Amino acid sequence: MFNRQIEHRIKAAFDLNKVVVLLGARRVGKTTLVKEIINDFPDSRYINCELLENSELLQTTNSEKLFSFIGSYKYIIFDEAQSIPNIGNVLKIIHDTFPEIKIIATGSSALSLQQESGEPLTGRSRFFYMTPFSFSELVENEDLLAASSKLENILRFGTYPEVYNKPEDFAIEELDNIASNYLYKDVLQFERLKKPEILYNLLKLLAFQIGSEVSLNELSNKLNVHVNTVKRYLELLENSFVIFGLSALSNNPRNEIGKNKKYYFYDCGIRNSIIRNFNPLTFRNDVGHLWENYFISEMQKNKFNSGKIGNSYFWRNYQKKEIDYIEEYGGELKLFECKYNPDRMAKIPIDFENNYSSYTFNVVNSDNYWKFLKQ
């Protein structure tokens, strides 16, 4: 059992008498974590909402019927709660009628669960986001030397709990299983997509465009679908925690890119599974893009785990000068340029220097990355 960094924040939400909503892709360890949390509380119950008998019994807003089903337990887990229609109202009634009950609801589809639970649980809930293992978590559970020694394997196979530290053949098989049978399950099940192949083809296009701005019109043309369909599918993939987007930082619209976004995968192993490339780094021509994806996804994981609130961007101007990743906290900018090779140099573009102040600049490579990722 790896200690997960958001565990103490979830327990703190209990003390505030809040409904805990834990979101994240399938197979990242949500169920394992919440079961571990309530392990210390004998007066607890785990409910798998995907089981038909549970789903049917929870489709009521009658408080007496709900109490008859959940019993007199003090801690209750509703796992994969997005499977229950009107789950927001169900949780609201339980929380308001039985305030002594501590509730955790997990879900693998932010879109469906947040929409269902958002308004009814206003002021009553705390949302948390879980990802595959972060580098910081690996260091905390092993040590810096052990975690760093596995960097190439992490870039090739990622850090899903069932994949990390496993033999190569097993890791590939498991990643293919996750990518084929689990990752898009909620999108396909709840959105009832008429052409799921468009979703897969879109992911392949994104996987080959890591580090590049994405043109919706270009994707639309390549997929032969309307641009609004592309927007919708991107939203679904983001809300299922497969990918995330970065917007451009811009305070000079005449010279800086401001509309397009870049997309990254939360896990390098999933990205490699989609393009069918698990080759060692010495045999790859995409190491730079893979490295950029890894570092930026790790920075996102750290934000989720710590609860820090800040903005993330990239920067580029029409002269094609760029900065890979920028974090903004309280008006202060932290700039990061990703270079896997420690011998590669980088400097701040002059146009950026002329338009911005209050920033720090870092070149992140395979020798020093741990300084930025180790919390």
N, C-alpha and C positions, 0 to 999 in steps of 0.2 A: 504494500500500500504506500504510494507516494503521497506525501503531504502536499496539499494544494493550497496555494497562497490566499485564495478567497475564503477559505474555511472560517477564519476568525471574523471576517466581515459578515458572513451569513449568521454566525452565532450572535453577533452584536445586534443584527436586525431583529432577532428573536427577543432580545431584551427591550427593544422599542415596541414590541407587540405589533410587528408588521408581518404581512404575508410575504414570504420570500419567493420570488420568481426567478428560477435559475434557467438561463437560456444558453444554448450552444449546439453545435452540430452533433449528430448521432455518433456514438462511440468515442466521445472525448472524455468520458468518465463521470458524467453527471450522476448516474444512478449509484455508482460506487461511492462517490463523495457524500451524497445525502444519506445513504445508508450508514456510512461511517459516522456522520454527525449525530444521528439519532441512536447510534449504538450505545451511547452512554445513558440513554433514557429508556428504561424498560417499558414505560407506559406509552408505547409508540406503535404506529401501524403504517405499513407500506401498501399503497394501492397502485397497481398497474392499470392505467386508464385505457390502454390499448386492448385489454381483455374485454370481450363483448359484454360479459355479465356485469363488469364494473361500469362500463360505459353506459349501459342501459339504466342502471340503478342511480347513476349520478345525473341523469338528464331530468332533474326536477328542481324546483325552487321552493318546495314545501319543506320547511325547517324540521318538522317532525319526521318526515320520511328520511331526510338527510341524516338526522341524528340516529335514527334506527339503523342506518347503513354504516355510518362511521363509528358508532359506539361511543364509549366514554374515554377514548384515548386522548392524551394531552398533546401528542406530537403526531402529525399525519403528513405523509408524503403522497402527493398526487403526481405520479411519474408519467411523462408524456401527456401532460394535461390538455394539450391542444386537440386531443382526440375527442374531448367532451364538448358538444355544442353548448354555447352559452356559459362557458366555464367561468367567465368573469363574475356573472351574477351568482353562480353557485358558491364561489369562494367568498364573495361579499356577504352572502347570507350566513355562511358558517362563521366567518370572522365576526360579524356583528351580533349574531345570536349566541355564539359560544366563544366569547373573547378569551377564555382560558386556553383554548386550543391553539397550538403553534402549527403553522402550515408552511410546507414547502411545496411549490408546484414547479415541476421541470418541464421544459419543452425544447424541441429541436427546430421549431419554426417561429422566428420572432414575429413574422408578419401576422400569422394566424393567432398566436397566443397573446401578443401585445394588443392586437385589435380587439380580441375577445375580452381581455381582462383590464385593458387600459383605463377606460372611463369608470366602470363599476368599482375599481380598486383605487381610484384617485385618493391619495392621502393615506391609504391603508397598506401599501406595498413597497417593497424595495426590489429593484431589478438587478441581477448580476449576470455576467457573461463569462462563459467557460470555453476554453480553447484546448487544443492539444497541449501537452507539456510545454512550458516556456523554458528557455535556457536557464533563467533565474531559478525555476523550480528544480531543474536537474542539478544545479550547483548546490541548492539547499539540501537535497536528498542524497546526493553523492558527495562530490567535492569539485572544486574548480578544475583540477587536473584531469579527473575522470571524465567530466562533461566535455571539456575542451578536446580531449583525445578522440572523441566520437564525432567531431565536427563534420567530416566528410560523409559519414553515414547519415547524419542528420540532414545534410543537404540533399542526399539521394533518396532517403526513405522517410524523412520527417519524424514527428514525435507523437503520433497517436499512441495511446497507452498500450494497445495490443501489438504495436509495431516496434516501438522503441526498444533497442537493445536485443532484438531478435535476430536469428540467422537470416541471411540475405534471401534465400528462397521463400522462407516463411513470410518475411516482411513484404515481399512483392505480392505474394498470393493474398495476404491480408489486405493490402492497399487496394488491390484490384477488387476484392470483395466489398470493401467499404465504398469505393467509388461506384461500383456497379449496382449494389443492392441496398445501400443505406443512405448515402449522401443526399440523393434527390428524392427520397421516398416521400417526404412531406410535400414537396413541390408537386410531384406527380399525383399524389393522393388527394390533396386538398384543393389544388388549383385546377385539376382535371384538364390538363393540357392536351390539346388535340394532336399536337405534333411534337412529342418529346424528343425526337431526333434533332430538332432545332436547338434545344437546350444543350445537348451533347456537342453539337457542332459549334455552338457559341463558346462553350468552355474551351474547346480546342483552339479556337481563334485567340481567345484571351490568353491561354497558356503560352502561345508563341509570341505574344505582344507584351510580355512582362517588361516594365521599364519604359514603355512607349505610350504616348497618348492614344486614346481610343476614340475613333471617329464613329459615331452612331450611324451616320450615312454609309460609311464604308462597310460596317458590319451588316447593315441592312441589305446592301447590294450583294455581298458575298453569301448571305444566308437566303436571299431572295424572299424576304419578308418585309413588312412595313416597319418603319423606324420606331413606331409606338410599340410594336411587338418586341423589338430589341430592348427598349427601355423597360418594359414590363418583365422580361426574362432576367435582365440584369438586377432588377429590384428583388425578384424572387431568389436569385442566387445569393445576393447580399444578405437577405433576411433569413436564409437557411445556413448562414455562416460558412459558405464555400469560398466566397471571395469578399473583398472589401475594396472600396474605391477611395482615391485621393483626389481632391480638387486642387486647382492651381491657386497659388498665392498671387495676388495682383493688386497693386495700388497705382499702376500706370497702364491703363487699358490700351493705350495707343501703341505700346511697345511690348506688352507682356501677354502671354497666353492666359486666357481667363475662363474659357468655357469647357474645354475638353477635360476628361478625367483619365487617370491611370488606374488599372485594376491589378490587384495582387491576390494570391491565394493564402489562406491562413496556414496552410501546411504544404511544404515543398514536396513531400511524398505524394500527396494527392495530385499536385500539378504534374509531377513526373509520370504518375500512372496514366493521366489523361493523354499525355503525348507519347506514352510507351517508351520512355527513355530513363533507365536506371543505371546507365553507364557510370563507371568511375570518372572523377573529374578530369583526369588526364586525357580522356577520350571524348570530351564534350566541347562543343563550341558555344555553349550558353552559360558558362560559369559566371560571367559578370551579371547576367540577368537573374540567375539563380541566387547569387549572393545578395543582390539588391532585394529580391523577394524575401529572402530569409531575414535580413536585418530589419526591414520595415515591418514584416509580420511580427517579429519579436517585440518591437517597440509597441505595436498595438496590443499584444498580449500583456505587456507590463502595465499598460494603462488600464486594461480590464481588471487585472489582479490587484492593483493598488487603489483603484477608484479615483485616480487623478483625472481631473477634468481639464482638457486642453484641446487645441485644434491641431490637426495634422494636414500638411500640404506638400506639394512639390512646387518648383518654380522653373519657368522657362520663358524665354523671350523669342521674338520672331527671328532673331539672329542665331537661334538654336543653342544659345548658352543656357545651361540648366544647373539646378541643384536637386539631387535625388529626393531628399526628405527634409522636411522642416516641422519642428514642433513649436507651438506658441503657447506660452503660459504668462498671463498677466502682461502682455505687451512685449515680453522678451522672446526672441527667436533663437532656437537652437538649430543650426544647419548641419546636415550630414551628407557627405559624398561617399558612396559605396565603391570601394576598390578591393576586390578579393586579394590581389597580389600586393604585399606590403611595399614593393618597390615602385608601385604606381603612385604618382603624385597628382595633386589636384589643388586648385586655388579658387577663391571666390571670384565670380565674374564681375568685371568692373561695373557693368550696368546695374548689378544688384547693389554693389557698394554705394553707387550714386543715388539710389532710391530708398535705401533702408538703413536704419541704425538700430542700436541695442540688440546685437546678435553675437553668437559665438559660432565658430566654424570648426568642424571635425571631419577628418578623413577616416573612415571605418574600414579596416582590413582584417585579414585572418589572424593577425598578430595581436590586435588591440581591441577587437570587438567586445570581448567579455567585460571591459571597463564600462561599457555603455548598457550592457544587458543584465549585468549582475546587480540586483537590487539590494 
